[in-house]
């Protein structure tokens, strides 16, 4: 039997539909997004909030967003680079810092909606699963976890941000199967192990001095040792509970704006420039005539 190569004919290309830009770039999972933003018609355009968590190399981004036809609207946001204001200056992308970022966002949202008195959340961190109970006056603020394209493996830092938001007083549907310390064999969450992760106890490397010196050089510069890590995180949690008001950046705008093109002239400026050029041409022509007369 002769091998015949399948050819993509004109009919194939006529019916070809280009995928969305963010799908082509590999940035958005539209199947997951549609399931997160679909809203019932009888809810009359009520926003459906998502708890969006993203990680970069040096920062953690946590946002409360809702979808609209024009695009996503951000209700509130918290970043790991805000944590130095609360006393955490090093290790801004680890599990413990992710918990602090989620806790900060929860307090910001509740303060914005004037619900911080009704929903204080879990003040004492024990590592156990916590879900907020509805109050008599207002229901708790509900959002759905949006993890993006990241793999939801057990112990992932995304679930540390989730745990921080839950302890802060938000209502997010979840399971404890993905928290650090969950055992597949016993099918139960080990609260002590989870608490250890929240307070940064899993980062201790006292048995390997050389590795400790290289991995935790910034901690050593700040004078933070293995015994003082838990106390530091407790102070950060207390500071976030005490005051979660977000401050605007103190960075000053540039005094002079850079221009990469010529400034647009007014009518008067263009007229004056034209007269100046004509006068210069007339003077040059007059000078040439005088030179010709002198030569004669």
C-alpha positions, 0 to 999 in steps of 0.5 A, spaced: 500 500 500 502 506 497 503 511 503 499 518 502 501 524 506 495 528 508 494 535 505 491 540 509 487 543 503 483 550 502 477 548 506 481 547 512 484 554 512 478 557 511 475 554 517 481 555 521 480 559 527 485 563 531 485 561 539 485 567 544 492 571 544 493 569 552 492 562 550 497 562 544 502 566 549 500 560 554 498 565 560 490 563 561 487 557 561 480 559 559 476 553 561 478 554 568 477 561 567 470 560 564 468 556 570 470 561 575 467 567 572 460 564 570 454 567 573 447 565 574 443 570 569 438 571 575 443 574 579 443 580 575 450 582 574 452 581 581 460 580 581 463 573 582 469 575 586 476 570 585 481 570 590 487 570 585 494 568 587 500 569 582 508 568 584 514 571 581 521 570 582 521 576 587 514 577 589 507 574 591 501 577 588 494 576 591 488 580 588 480 580 589 478 580 582 471 580 578 470 579 571 466 584 567 465 585 559 470 590 559 475 586 563 477 584 570 476 589 576 481 589 582 477 590 588 483 589 593 490 587 592 496 585 597 503 584 595 509 581 599 513 587 597 509 590 602 511 586 608 517 589 610 513 595 613 510 590 618 517 587 620 518 582 615 525 584 611 527 577 608 524 571 605 519 574 601 517 568 597 517 562 602 511 559 605 511 563 611 511 570 607 505 567 602 501 566 609 502 573 611 500 576 604 494 572 604 492 575 611 494 582 609 489 581 603 484 579 607 484 584 612 485 589 607 478 587 604 474 586 610 477 593 612 474 596 605 467 593 606 467 595 613 466 588 616 473 587 620 469 588 627 464 582 625 469 577 622 476 577 626 478 571 623 483 566 627 487 570 631 491 564 634 495 560 629 495 552 630 495 550 623 488 546 623 483 548 618 479 554 619 473 556 616 469 563 618 462 562 621 456 567 618 455 572 623 447 575 624 448 581 620 452 580 614 454 574 610 462 573 610 466 575 604 466 569 599 471 568 593 473 563 589 481 561 589 484 562 582 491 559 581 492 560 574 496 555 570 500 552 576 500 545 579 496 544 585 501 539 588 500 538 596 504 543 600 504 549 594 505 556 597 499 558 593 495 554 599 499 558 604 496 564 601 489 561 601 490 559 609 492 566 610 486 569 607 482 564 611 485 565 618 484 573 616 476 572 615 475 570 608 470 565 606 473 561 600 471 554 598 477 549 600 479 542 602 485 541 607 488 536 602 493 540 599 496 544 605 503 542 608 502 536 613 497 532 610 498 525 610 496 521 604 496 514 608 492 517 614 488 522 610 489 527 615 492 534 616 498 534 621 496 541 624 503 541 628 507 540 621 502 545 618 504 550 624 511 549 623 511 551 615 507 557 617 512 560 622 518 558 617 520 552 622 521 548 616 527 552 613 532 550 619 539 548 616 543 547 623 545 540 621 549 543 615 553 549 617 555 551 610 549 550 606 546 555 612 551 560 611 550 560 603 542 560 603 540 564 609 546 570 608 540 575 608 537 572 615 544 572 618 546 580 616 539 582 619 541 578 625 535 573 625 537 566 627 533 559 627 530 560 634 528 567 633 524 566 626 518 564 629 518 570 634 519 574 628 513 571 624 508 572 630 510 579 630 508 580 623 502 577 624 500 581 630 502 588 626 497 586 620 492 584 625 493 591 628 493 595 622 492 593 615 491 600 612 495 600 605 500 606 604 501 610 597 508 609 594 512 615 596 516 615 590 516 621 587 514 622 580 520 624 575 521 632 574 522 632 567 518 628 562 522 624 557 521 626 550 522 621 544 519 626 539 519 633 537 514 638 541 508 640 537 509 647 536 503 652 536 501 656 530 504 663 532 511 659 534 510 656 527 509 662 524 515 665 527 519 660 525 517 660 518 519 668 518 525 667 521 527 662 515 525 666 510 529 672 513 535 667 513 534 665 506 533 673 503 540 675 507 543 669 504 541 671 497 543 678 498 550 676 500 551 672 494 548 678 490 553 682 493 559 677 492 557 677 484 557 685 484 564 685 487 567 680 482 565 684 476 
